[in-house]
Amino acid sequence: MNARLDEPVPVATITSAVVTPQSTFRPPVTAIRWATVAVGIALTGASSQHLSRQILTGVLVLAVYSAYRTFRPLVVDHTLLGLAGVLIEVGVGVLVVDATGYWSSPFVFSLTTAVLVAGFASGFALALRVSVVSILAVAVPFHLETQLSTLDALHLTAQFSVELLLVGLVAEYARRFTGEAEARRTVALDRLGRLSEANTLLYSLHRLAQTLPASLDLDEVLDSTVGRLRSFLDITALAVVMPDDTAEGFWVVGRQEGVRLSPLVATADLPAAIRAAAESDVTLNHRSLDADGFPGLSVRSRSGLYGPLRARGQLVGVIAVEHDSPDHFSPGDVALVEGMVETAALAIDNARWFSRLHTVGAAEERTRIARDLHDRIGQSIAYLGFELDRIIGKVDDPALAFDLDHLRRDVRAVVSEIRETLYDLRTNVTEADGFVEVLDTFLERVRSRSAAQLTFRHDAPARLPLPQERELWRIAQEAVTNAERHAAASEISVSWRCDGSRATLEVADDGKGFETAKAGRLDSYGIVGMRERAASIGASFTIDSRSGRGTTVRCALEAS
């Protein structure tokens, strides 16, 4: 069960996941057991009947059995031993009641103890069976021996039967409510523990970040790494490539000099020397790239060093340095690179994780900025529109009035666009409004302002944790906005599937698309922003595009 830190868990969910232990009901069962014995003794004392041997024996049996069950509580389960214990509980009460007057027995309330134990432990089904057995065990001999009329005897039997059934029903509801309270308590304690752990980790991260010798900014880490390589080695080409967190089989080129690589490169398009280094655990020294059959970054390169960057046992990148001369790098250069890759790998890994935290934390700042823009700039521009309306009414020159009217229409268009943008920025997924509701409302607004035909298909019986839903919502918003404003699409299809542990978002359009599957300004903020958001929550992100055939954006997440 995934308990969210910032969202209440439905009672129906937690009740089914948390079973109330029988130990929770032991104090009230023990109290009720002794209370029924005390009531029986009180009724015996208040009765004008002579204290017979059966009455005294019944008091002794119930007292001894109650004392035994006080120190050895009855455990009800589906084993033979558990069922035998229930039968003994019923048998003791029935024997005492039958021996002391059936329904007229002062110990008749002792029958409720077995019903309560069964109801608390296993629910109304077992409590109903115990009630029926107790009723039949007392009613059958009672009707065979009673001197009362048939109607009076049936009335007495019905009265106590209803009481026993009601006791079983009350036990079931008490068990259910106690289970819900126990479940809420368990979830609350779990959340408290996780929040305390998160607080400790964040505090430690803050303290550590103040004393780190290296920056947690990825650009600074890459610049520092490249600078050290150039200061110690004579090289003509270099590159630092890192696996793309959002698209398996692709690599991000973090830094490159003396060579021109695409910002995002497929594994098959990487130089063979880099692919070999990615599968190695040590720095590879190719003295002659031509002789080794490993083409390098540049066609002019004749030798190179290729060091895998590994942190936490995982590959986080590859450093490649090359030179135009064969056999250029010495064993000392190899040792130098090997000494640098471990530090560089840890620094790059730290920077990338910190970047993910920063991406998730930027949502609140974005919402605050959107609120400030709406309250200040939006109102100011609206005021300009009102002032233009007032000035136009005072202008007598038709040419000037025409220009002002044209300016007023432009201002109104700007105000409308700003309002739409600010609304989109401020809209977010909350505990009350889930991903489906927020995205559906956003698509309705897109339909009202665009000629494109939008369809939204969703199958989401469960929700993801709130931070993950918020990032996926921003990805969907950016993808739809790109299709609406830049792709000239006439049809936009949005699909969302989520079962609480896996989620898939797909936005497809029939717009102009990109030249190739991974082209089309991959360095633009829209695509970069979507990739960063997907990486921040550990989701995969792919773009499938063809010129003139539209674009499909797909983001898949498997929650931990």
Secondary structure, DSSP 8 states (H G I E B T S, - for coil): ----SSS---HHHHHHH----GGGGHHHHHHHHHHHHHHHHHHHHHSSS---HHHHHHHHHHHHHHHHHHHS-----SSHHHHHHHHHHHHHHHHHHHHTTGGG-TTGGGHHHHHHHHHHHH-HHHHHHHHHHHHHHHHHHHHHH--S-HHHHHHHHHHHHHHHHHHHHHHHHHHHHHHHHHHHHHHHHHHHHHHHHHHHHHHHHHHHHHH-SS-S-HHHHHHHHHHHHHHH---SEEEEEEE-SSSTTEEEEEEEESS---SEEEGGGS-HHHHHHHT-SS-EEES-HHHHT---SSTT--EEEEEEEEETTEEEEEEEEEESSTT---HHHHHHHHHHHHHHHHHHHHHHHHHHHHHHHHHHHHHHHHHHHIIIIIHHHHHHHHHHHHHHTT---HHHHHHHHHHHHHHHHHHHHHHHHHHHHH----SSS-HHHHHHHHHHHHHHH-SSEEEEEEE-SS---HHHHHHHHHHHHHHHHHHHHTS--SEEEEEEEE-SSEEEEEEEE-S---SSTT-S-TTSHHHHHHHHHHHHTT-EEEEEEETTTEEEEEEEEE--
